[in-house]
Amino acid sequence: MSNSTDPIIDPYAPSLETTEGTVFSVTGGDWDSLVTEIGASKEERVVVNMGPQHPSTHGVLRLVLELEGETVQEVRCGIGYLHTGIEKNMEYRNWTQGVTFVTRMDYLAPLFNETAYCLAVEKLLGITNDVPVRASVIRVLMMEFNRISSHMVALGTGALELGALTPMIFCFREREKVLDVFEMISGLRMNMAYIRPGGVAQDLPPEALTKIRETVKELRRDFQDNDKLLIGNTIWMKRTEGIGYLDLAGCTTLGITGPVLRSTGMPWDLRKMQPYSGYENYNFDVITADTCDVYGRFLIRMGELEQSLRIIEQCVDKLEGLAGAPVMVADKKIAWPSQLALGGDGIGNSLEHIRQIMGTSMESLIHHFKLVTEGFRVPVGEVYATVESPRGELGAHVVSDGGTRPYRMHFREPSFNNLQSTSAMCEGSLIADIVAAVASIDPVMGGVDR
């Protein structure tokens, strides 16, 4: 109420003159005209950092966001915070020692890094067809277990970041079972350096196949927990359906591979398209979706778990028929280390082998010393070898100058390429949806930065 004699005009509050003065009836006015008026003056955009220390960035990934309110107008990725110089350091170590470096790039998929590198070195050596069948089967077995453990982290952390705690607990429960298998076979749970040029570091322990069969049975049963919890869950689908959209044209333009590409309906999987390590001898399906979104990528990873179990079961059947077969090439100039055993203090040369080379053959002792300290020579040339990692095409470009060490080394890391899709997926969406989109890419910064 006002006692002023001057007329007061308010477009959103019609007035009525009374003996007490002007009375306003506040109605709020027309909503459309109100919105138009607000939108006429451009709001100032806010630039914020998301990361590099942020629980939803899968490591030290920095996202520079330009925001209008809750809407993301622009996304830029900042990388390099985890740079380790692995590719350069390998130029100063012999070919076998290189395995201990590459296994630490994508630390959630160490066996894939090792395999891509070893396939490249074997191609340079010209011994691709000389790698024992048992060694190739063990490689496939270990990689598929590694695919499961990697997907468990992707699915578990992705769910946790969207507010679902229980799926993460289930996923890490299953991952522990896989890491137990790795420890039984290689002596280590991560960064095993188990796959070596020419084969693998050592054969499976006697109880391994029985333990693997039991683990497969438990995993197949327990994977159903997350199936029942998330697939078709209304809340989960509201957070993932239509989020992080990227179609086939976008994927091919940006060089995207792995589950992100397969969520567009394209069945591109190097295990089928360009088989290696004998993958052409295994029966499995390439899982695809046609949603192009976070939910589709989630379904693909869930579906790939069962396909990996199918491959592992076939590996166990093959290994039973290859009992006692060698796991390293016969060429003693390449087969380093000569013999390994798991003892109480971990992995190392077996005592029987040390007694033999030190007590019975001076030539064996000299050869062992030269092989371990100097390493073998690799012919001059350059090659590129690829594998299908949990995140897509992982390629190793290796150059040799004929020496005992790599001349140049470079990896085509899927996380690095796939991160390019962040802007295409996220611009125009809400801040909360960035978390889901980045989780569906599943980048591992150890692989991105190297």
C-alpha positions as CSV (number, residue, x, y, z in Angstrom):
1,M,0.0,0.0,0.0
2,S,1.3,3.5,-0.9
3,N,0.3,7.0,0.3
4,S,2.2,8.7,-2.5
5,T,0.2,10.9,-4.8
6,D,2.4,10.0,-7.9
7,P,1.0,7.1,-10.0
8,I,3.1,3.9,-9.7
9,I,3.2,1.7,-12.8
10,D,4.2,-2.0,-12.4
11,P,3.5,-4.2,-15.4
12,Y,3.3,-7.3,-13.2
13,A,1.0,-5.8,-10.5
14,P,-2.2,-4.1,-11.6
15,S,-3.2,-1.3,-9.2
16,L,-6.4,0.0,-7.8
17,E,-6.9,3.5,-6.2
18,T,-8.6,3.4,-2.8
19,T,-9.2,5.9,0.0
20,E,-6.2,4.3,1.7
21,G,-4.0,4.9,-1.4
22,T,-2.9,2.7,-4.3
23,V,-3.4,-1.1,-3.8
24,F,-1.4,-3.5,-5.9
25,S,-2.6,-7.0,-6.9
26,V,0.5,-8.9,-7.4
27,T,-0.2,-11.7,-10.0
28,G,3.3,-12.4,-11.4
29,G,2.4,-11.2,-14.8
30,D,2.7,-13.2,-18.1
31,W,5.4,-15.9,-17.8
32,D,6.4,-15.9,-21.5
33,S,7.0,-12.1,-21.5
34,L,8.9,-12.4,-18.2
35,V,11.2,-15.1,-19.6
36,T,11.8,-13.1,-22.8
37,E,12.8,-10.1,-20.8
38,I,15.3,-12.1,-18.7
39,G,16.8,-13.8,-21.8
40,A,17.3,-10.4,-23.5
41,S,20.2,-9.5,-21.3
42,K,23.0,-12.1,-21.9
43,E,24.2,-13.7,-18.7
44,E,27.9,-13.7,-18.0
45,R,29.4,-17.2,-18.4
46,V,31.4,-18.8,-15.6
47,V,34.6,-20.8,-16.3
48,V,35.3,-23.5,-13.7
49,N,37.8,-26.3,-13.3
50,M,36.5,-29.9,-12.8
51,G,39.6,-31.7,-11.6
52,P,42.4,-32.6,-11.9
53,Q,41.7,-33.7,-8.3
54,H,38.1,-34.7,-8.6
55,P,36.5,-38.0,-7.7
56,S,34.6,-38.3,-11.0
57,T,37.4,-37.8,-13.4
58,H,38.9,-41.3,-13.3
59,G,42.3,-40.1,-12.3
60,V,44.0,-36.8,-12.8
61,L,41.9,-35.5,-15.7
62,R,41.2,-31.8,-15.8
63,L,38.1,-30.5,-17.5
64,V,37.8,-26.8,-18.1
65,L,34.0,-26.0,-18.2
66,E,32.4,-22.9,-19.5
67,L,28.9,-22.7,-17.9
68,E,25.7,-20.8,-18.2
69,G,23.9,-21.7,-15.0
70,E,23.9,-25.5,-14.9
71,T,24.3,-25.9,-18.7
72,V,27.8,-26.7,-20.1
73,Q,28.6,-24.5,-23.1
74,E,32.1,-25.6,-23.7
75,V,34.4,-28.4,-22.4
76,R,38.1,-28.6,-22.8
77,C,40.3,-31.5,-21.6
78,G,43.5,-30.8,-19.8
79,I,45.9,-33.8,-19.7
80,G,49.5,-34.5,-18.8
81,Y,49.3,-34.6,-15.0
82,L,50.3,-38.2,-14.8
83,H,53.1,-38.1,-17.5
84,T,55.7,-40.8,-16.7
85,G,57.9,-40.8,-19.8
86,I,57.4,-44.5,-20.3
87,E,57.8,-44.5,-24.1
88,K,61.1,-42.6,-23.8
89,N,62.4,-44.6,-20.9
90,M,62.1,-47.8,-22.9
91,E,64.8,-46.6,-25.2
92,Y,67.2,-47.1,-22.3
93,R,66.2,-50.6,-21.4
94,N,66.5,-53.9,-23.2
95,W,63.6,-55.5,-25.1
96,T,62.5,-57.8,-22.2
97,Q,62.8,-55.0,-19.6
98,G,60.4,-53.0,-21.7
99,V,57.6,-55.2,-20.6
100,T,58.0,-53.8,-17.0
101,F,57.4,-50.3,-18.4
102,V,54.5,-50.8,-20.7
103,T,52.5,-52.8,-18.1
104,R,52.2,-49.6,-16.1
105,M,50.6,-47.4,-18.8
106,D,47.0,-48.3,-18.6
107,Y,47.3,-49.8,-15.1
108,L,43.8,-51.3,-15.2
109,A,44.7,-53.3,-18.4
110,P,48.4,-54.2,-17.9
111,L,48.2,-57.5,-19.8
112,F,46.9,-55.8,-22.9
113,N,49.8,-53.4,-22.9
114,E,52.2,-56.3,-22.5
115,T,50.6,-58.3,-25.3
116,A,50.6,-55.5,-27.8
117,Y,54.2,-54.7,-27.1
118,C,55.3,-58.4,-27.3
119,L,53.3,-59.0,-30.5
120,A,55.2,-56.1,-32.1
121,V,58.6,-57.3,-30.8
122,E,57.8,-60.9,-32.1
123,K,56.9,-59.5,-35.5
124,L,60.2,-57.7,-35.7
125,L,62.0,-60.9,-34.6
126,G,60.1,-62.9,-37.2
127,I,58.9,-65.4,-34.6
128,T,55.2,-64.7,-34.6
129,N,54.4,-68.3,-35.7
130,D,57.0,-69.8,-33.3
131,V,55.3,-68.7,-30.1
132,P,54.1,-71.9,-28.5
133,V,50.3,-72.6,-28.7
134,R,50.1,-73.0,-24.9
135,A,51.7,-69.6,-24.4
136,S,49.1,-68.0,-26.8
137,V,46.2,-69.7,-25.0
138,I,47.5,-68.5,-21.6
139,R,47.8,-64.9,-23.1
140,V,44.2,-65.0,-24.2
141,L,43.1,-66.5,-20.8
142,M,44.9,-63.7,-18.9
143,M,43.6,-60.9,-21.2
144,E,40.0,-62.0,-20.9
145,F,40.3,-62.1,-17.1
146,N,41.9,-58.7,-17.3
147,R,39.0,-57.4,-19.5
148,I,36.6,-58.5,-16.7
149,S,38.6,-56.8,-13.9
150,S,38.9,-53.6,-16.0
151,H,35.1,-53.6,-16.7
152,M,34.5,-54.1,-13.0
153,V,36.3,-50.9,-12.2
154,A,34.5,-49.0,-15.1
155,L,31.1,-50.2,-14.0
156,G,31.6,-49.9,-10.3
157,T,33.1,-46.4,-10.3
158,G,30.7,-45.2,-12.9
159,A,27.8,-46.3,-10.7
160,L,29.3,-44.8,-7.6
161,E,29.8,-41.4,-9.3
162,L,26.1,-41.4,-10.1
163,G,25.2,-42.1,-6.5
164,A,24.8,-45.9,-6.6
165,L,27.0,-47.4,-3.8
166,T,26.0,-51.1,-3.9
167,P,27.0,-51.8,-7.6
168,M,30.5,-50.6,-6.8
169,I,30.7,-53.0,-3.8
170,F,29.5,-55.9,-6.1
171,C,32.0,-55.0,-8.9
172,F,35.0,-54.8,-6.6
173,R,34.0,-58.0,-5.0
174,E,34.2,-59.7,-8.4
175,R,37.5,-57.9,-9.3
176,E,39.1,-59.3,-6.2
177,K,38.4,-62.8,-7.4
178,V,40.1,-62.0,-10.7
179,L,43.1,-60.5,-9.0
180,D,43.5,-63.6,-6.9
181,V,43.8,-65.6,-10.2
182,F,46.5,-63.2,-11.4
183,E,48.4,-63.5,-8.1
184,M,48.2,-67.3,-8.3
185,I,49.6,-67.4,-11.9
186,S,52.0,-64.6,-12.0
187,G,52.8,-63.7,-8.4
188,L,51.3,-60.2,-8.7
189,R,47.9,-58.7,-8.8
190,M,48.7,-55.8,-11.1
191,N,51.5,-54.7,-13.4
192,M,52.6,-58.3,-13.7
193,A,55.2,-58.2,-16.7
194,Y,54.0,-61.7,-17.2
195,I,53.8,-61.8,-21.0
196,R,57.3,-61.7,-22.4
197,P,58.6,-61.6,-26.0
198,G,58.4,-65.2,-27.2
199,G,55.8,-66.4,-24.7
200,V,55.0,-66.0,-21.0
201,A,57.2,-65.7,-18.0
202,Q,56.2,-69.1,-16.6
203,D,53.7,-71.9,-16.9
204,L,50.5,-72.2,-14.9
205,P,50.8,-73.7,-11.4
206,P,49.4,-77.2,-11.0
207,E,46.1,-76.1,-9.3
208,A,45.4,-73.3,-11.7
209,L,42.8,-74.8,-14.0
210,T,40.7,-76.1,-11.1
211,K,40.8,-72.6,-9.5
212,I,39.9,-70.9,-12.8
213,R,36.9,-73.2,-13.4
214,E,35.6,-72.4,-9.8
215,T,36.2,-68.7,-10.3
216,V,34.3,-68.6,-13.6
217,K,31.4,-70.4,-12.0
218,E,31.3,-67.9,-9.1
219,L,31.6,-64.9,-11.5
220,R,28.8,-66.0,-13.7
221,R,26.6,-66.4,-10.7
222,D,27.5,-63.1,-9.0
223,F,27.4,-60.9,-12.2
224,Q,23.6,-61.3,-11.9
225,D,23.6,-59.1,-8.8
226,N,24.3,-56.0,-10.8
227,D,22.1,-57.2,-13.7
228,K,19.1,-57.3,-11.3
229,L,20.1,-54.0,-9.7
230,L,20.7,-51.8,-12.7
231,I,19.3,-53.1,-15.9
232,G,15.9,-51.5,-16.4
233,N,16.2,-49.6,-13.1
234,T,14.2,-46.4,-13.5
235,I,16.6,-44.1,-11.6
236,W,19.6,-45.6,-13.4
237,M,18.0,-45.2,-16.8
238,K,17.1,-41.6,-16.1
239,R,20.7,-40.8,-15.4
240,T,22.1,-42.7,-18.5
241,E,19.5,-42.9,-21.3
242,G,20.1,-40.2,-23.9
243,I,23.2,-38.9,-22.0
244,G,26.6,-38.5,-23.6
245,Y,25.2,-39.0,-27.1
246,L,27.7,-39.7,-29.9
247,D,26.7,-41.4,-33.1
248,L,28.7,-43.4,-35.6
249,A,29.7,-40.4,-37.7
250,G,31.1,-38.7,-34.6
251,C,33.0,-41.8,-33.6
252,T,34.6,-42.4,-37.0
253,T,35.5,-38.7,-37.3
254,L,37.2,-38.7,-33.9
255,G,38.8,-42.1,-34.2
256,I,36.8,-43.6,-31.3
257,T,37.0,-47.4,-30.7
258,G,35.8,-49.8,-28.0
259,P,32.5,-49.8,-26.3
260,V,31.8,-46.2,-27.2
261,L,32.0,-47.2,-30.9
262,R,30.1,-50.4,-30.5
263,S,27.3,-48.4,-28.7
264,T,26.5,-47.0,-32.2
265,G,25.7,-50.4,-33.5
266,M,29.0,-51.0,-35.3
267,P,30.5,-54.4,-34.4
268,W,34.1,-53.4,-34.6
269,D,36.2,-55.7,-32.4
270,L,39.8,-56.5,-33.4
271,R,39.5,-60.0,-31.9
272,K,37.1,-60.7,-34.8
273,M,38.2,-58.2,-37.4
274,Q,42.0,-58.6,-37.1
275,P,42.5,-61.8,-34.9
276,Y,45.7,-62.2,-33.0
277,S,47.0,-64.8,-30.5
278,G,44.6,-67.3,-32.0
279,Y,41.4,-65.5,-31.3
280,E,40.0,-66.8,-34.6
281,N,39.8,-70.2,-32.8
282,Y,37.3,-69.1,-30.1
283,N,33.6,-68.8,-30.2
284,F,32.2,-65.5,-28.8
285,D,29.9,-62.7,-29.8
286,V,30.7,-59.0,-30.4
287,I,28.2,-57.1,-28.1
288,T,26.7,-54.0,-29.7
289,A,23.9,-51.5,-28.9
290,D,22.2,-48.9,-31.0
291,T,21.5,-46.2,-28.4
292,C,24.8,-44.1,-28.8
293,D,24.5,-43.2,-25.1
294,V,25.8,-43.9,-21.6
295,Y,23.2,-46.6,-21.1
296,G,24.2,-48.5,-24.3
297,R,27.9,-48.5,-23.2
298,F,26.9,-49.8,-19.8
299,L,24.9,-52.7,-21.5
300,I,27.9,-53.5,-23.8
301,R,30.3,-53.8,-20.9
302,M,27.8,-56.0,-19.0
303,G,27.4,-58.2,-22.0
304,E,31.1,-58.5,-22.6
305,L,31.6,-60.0,-19.2
306,E,29.7,-63.2,-20.3
307,Q,31.6,-63.3,-23.6
308,S,34.9,-63.2,-21.7
309,L,33.8,-66.1,-19.4
310,R,33.0,-68.1,-22.6
311,I,36.5,-67.5,-23.9
312,I,38.1,-68.4,-20.6
313,E,36.2,-71.7,-20.5
314,Q,37.5,-72.5,-24.0
315,C,41.0,-71.6,-22.9
316,V,40.8,-74.0,-20.0
317,D,39.7,-76.8,-22.3
318,K,42.6,-76.1,-24.7
319,L,45.1,-76.0,-21.9
320,E,44.0,-79.3,-20.5
321,G,44.9,-80.8,-23.9
322,L,48.3,-78.9,-24.0
323,A,49.6,-80.0,-20.6
324,G,53.4,-80.1,-20.4
325,A,53.8,-78.1,-23.7
326,P,56.3,-75.2,-23.7
327,V,55.3,-71.6,-22.9
328,M,58.4,-69.9,-24.4
329,V,60.0,-70.0,-27.8
330,A,62.7,-72.7,-28.3
331,D,65.4,-70.2,-29.4
332,K,67.6,-69.9,-26.3
333,K,68.9,-66.6,-27.5
334,I,65.5,-65.0,-27.0
335,A,63.9,-67.1,-24.3
336,W,64.7,-64.9,-21.3
337,P,64.5,-65.5,-18.4
338,S,65.2,-69.2,-18.8
339,Q,63.3,-70.7,-15.9
340,L,61.1,-69.1,-13.3
341,A,59.5,-70.4,-10.2
342,L,57.1,-69.0,-7.5
343,G,58.8,-69.3,-4.1
344,G,58.1,-68.0,-0.7
345,D,59.8,-64.7,-1.6
346,G,57.7,-64.2,-4.8
347,I,58.8,-64.8,-8.4
348,G,62.4,-65.5,-9.5
349,N,64.8,-68.0,-11.1
350,S,64.1,-71.6,-9.9
351,L,66.8,-73.0,-7.6
352,E,67.1,-76.1,-9.8
353,H,67.9,-74.0,-12.8
354,I,70.5,-72.0,-10.9
355,R,72.1,-75.2,-9.6
356,Q,72.3,-76.6,-13.2
357,I,73.8,-73.6,-14.9
358,M,76.2,-72.8,-12.1
359,G,77.2,-76.4,-11.3
360,T,77.2,-78.3,-14.6
361,S,77.8,-75.9,-17.5
362,M,80.0,-72.8,-17.7
363,E,78.6,-72.1,-21.2
364,S,75.0,-72.0,-19.8
365,L,76.2,-69.6,-17.0
366,I,77.9,-67.2,-19.5
367,H,74.9,-67.3,-21.8
368,H,72.5,-66.6,-19.0
369,F,74.6,-63.7,-17.8
370,K,74.8,-62.1,-21.2
371,L,71.1,-62.6,-21.9
372,V,70.0,-61.0,-18.7
373,T,72.5,-58.1,-18.6
374,E,72.7,-57.3,-22.3
375,G,69.6,-58.8,-23.9
376,F,68.9,-60.1,-27.4
377,R,69.2,-58.2,-30.6
378,V,66.2,-57.4,-32.8
379,P,66.6,-56.9,-36.5
380,V,66.3,-53.4,-38.0
381,G,62.7,-52.4,-38.9
382,E,59.4,-50.9,-37.6
383,V,56.1,-52.6,-37.0
384,Y,52.6,-51.9,-35.6
385,A,50.7,-54.5,-33.6
386,T,47.2,-54.0,-32.2
387,V,45.0,-55.7,-29.6
388,E,41.4,-55.0,-28.5
389,S,41.8,-53.6,-25.0
390,P,38.8,-53.0,-22.6
391,R,38.8,-49.4,-23.9
392,G,39.3,-50.0,-27.7
393,E,42.2,-50.4,-30.1
394,L,45.5,-50.5,-28.4
395,G,48.4,-50.3,-30.8
396,A,52.2,-50.5,-30.4
397,H,54.5,-48.9,-32.9
398,V,58.0,-50.2,-32.4
399,V,61.1,-49.2,-34.2
400,S,64.4,-51.1,-34.0
401,D,67.9,-50.1,-35.2
402,G,69.2,-53.6,-34.8
403,G,70.3,-53.2,-31.2
404,T,69.4,-54.7,-27.8
405,R,67.0,-51.8,-27.0
406,P,64.0,-50.1,-28.8
407,Y,65.1,-47.2,-31.0
408,R,61.6,-45.6,-30.8
409,M,58.4,-46.6,-29.1
410,H,54.9,-45.2,-29.4
411,F,51.5,-46.5,-28.3
412,R,48.1,-45.7,-29.8
413,E,46.3,-45.6,-26.5
414,P,42.5,-45.8,-26.8
415,S,41.8,-43.6,-23.7
416,F,43.8,-40.8,-25.3
417,N,41.8,-41.0,-28.5
418,N,38.5,-41.6,-26.8
419,L,38.9,-38.5,-24.6
420,Q,38.4,-36.4,-27.8
421,S,34.7,-37.3,-27.6
422,T,34.2,-35.4,-24.3
423,S,33.3,-32.1,-25.9
424,A,30.9,-33.7,-28.4
425,M,29.2,-35.7,-25.7
426,C,28.9,-33.0,-23.1
427,E,28.4,-29.6,-24.6
428,G,24.8,-28.5,-24.2
429,S,24.2,-30.9,-21.3
430,L,24.0,-30.3,-17.6
431,I,27.0,-30.5,-15.3
432,A,25.7,-33.6,-13.6
433,D,25.6,-35.4,-16.9
434,I,29.3,-34.8,-17.6
435,V,30.0,-37.3,-14.8
436,A,28.0,-40.0,-16.5
437,A,29.5,-39.2,-20.0
438,V,33.2,-39.4,-18.8
439,A,32.5,-42.6,-16.9
440,S,31.1,-44.2,-20.0
441,I,34.3,-43.3,-21.9
442,D,36.2,-45.1,-19.1
443,P,39.5,-43.2,-19.6
444,V,42.5,-44.3,-17.6
445,M,45.0,-41.4,-17.3
446,G,48.0,-43.7,-17.0
447,G,47.4,-44.6,-20.6
448,V,46.5,-41.1,-21.7
449,D,49.6,-39.4,-20.4
450,R,52.2,-42.3,-20.5
